[in-house]
């Protein structure tokens, strides 16, 4: 295996680990939101998936239709979590871009 440099491999792995840590720290400071009912219910989550807020328009707050409100909150939170996963994937993909230089990884 000519040209294989174990030290370089370890250095690249360490650099990748640092990039991953940075990406995770950045995710923790970012927010994404999701909505349901045409924006009547919105939910905000951090880039790490922690629910940090829910807003509900007064138009959907009636004691006669609690089930609909529960459905809207669930849909808004799920939308926010889907957006969080997309953000995390983009962040991690950017961090892992340097993997292409490692032996055996796709270019």
C-alpha positions in Angstrom: 0.0 0.0 0.0 2.4 2.7 -1.2 1.7 6.3 -0.3 -0.5 5.5 2.7 0.3 7.9 5.6 -1.2 6.8 8.9 -0.3 10.1 10.5 -2.2 12.0 7.9 -5.2 9.7 8.3 -5.2 10.4 12.1 -4.8 14.2 11.4 -7.7 14.1 9.0 -9.9 12.1 11.4 -9.1 14.6 14.2 -9.9 17.5 12.0 -13.2 15.9 11.1 -14.0 15.3 14.7 -13.4 19.0 15.5 -15.6 20.0 12.5 -18.4 17.8 13.8 -18.2 19.3 17.2 -18.3 22.8 15.8 -21.3 21.8 13.6 -23.1 20.4 16.7 -22.4 23.6 18.7 -23.7 25.7 15.8 -26.9 23.6 15.7 -27.5 24.2 19.3 -27.7 28.0 18.7 -29.9 27.8 15.6 -33.7 27.7 15.5 -36.2 26.4 13.0 -40.0 26.6 13.0 -42.9 24.7 11.7 -46.5 25.6 11.2 -50.0 24.1 10.8 -53.4 25.4 10.0 -52.0 28.0 7.7 -49.9 29.5 10.4 -52.5 29.4 13.1 -50.2 27.2 15.2 -46.4 27.5 15.0 -43.7 25.6 16.9 -40.0 26.5 17.3 -37.2 24.0 18.0 -33.5 24.3 18.3 -31.2 22.8 15.8 -30.7 19.9 18.2 -34.5 19.2 18.3 -35.5 20.8 21.6 -39.0 22.3 21.5 -38.6 25.9 22.7 -41.9 27.5 21.9 -45.5 27.1 20.6 -47.7 30.0 19.5 -51.4 29.5 19.0 -53.7 32.0 17.3 -56.7 32.8 19.4 -58.9 31.9 16.4 -58.3 28.2 17.1 -58.9 28.3 20.8 -62.3 27.1 21.6 -63.3 24.6 24.3 -65.6 22.9 21.8 -62.8 21.9 19.4 -59.9 20.9 21.6 -59.2 17.8 19.4 -58.5 20.1 16.4 -56.2 22.3 18.4 -54.3 19.2 19.6 -54.0 18.0 16.1 -52.7 21.4 14.9 -50.1 21.6 17.7 -48.9 18.0 16.9 -48.7 18.9 13.2 -46.8 22.1 13.9 -44.3 20.4 16.2 -43.7 17.6 13.7 -43.2 20.1 10.9 -40.6 22.0 13.1 -38.8 18.7 13.8 -38.7 17.8 10.1 -37.1 21.2 9.5 -34.7 20.6 12.3 -33.6 17.3 10.8 -33.1 19.0 7.5 -31.0 21.7 9.1 -28.9 19.1 11.0 -28.3 17.1 7.9 -27.2 20.2 6.0 -24.9 21.2 8.8 -23.4 17.7 9.2 -23.0 17.2 5.4 -21.0 20.4 5.3 -18.8 19.2 8.1 -18.3 15.8 6.6 -17.3 17.2 3.2 -13.6 16.6 4.1 -14.2 12.9 4.3 -13.7 12.6 0.6 -10.0 12.9 1.1 -9.8 9.8 3.3 -8.9 6.5 1.8 -11.9 4.4 0.9 -14.4 7.3 1.1 -16.3 8.4 -2.0 -15.0 11.5 -3.8 
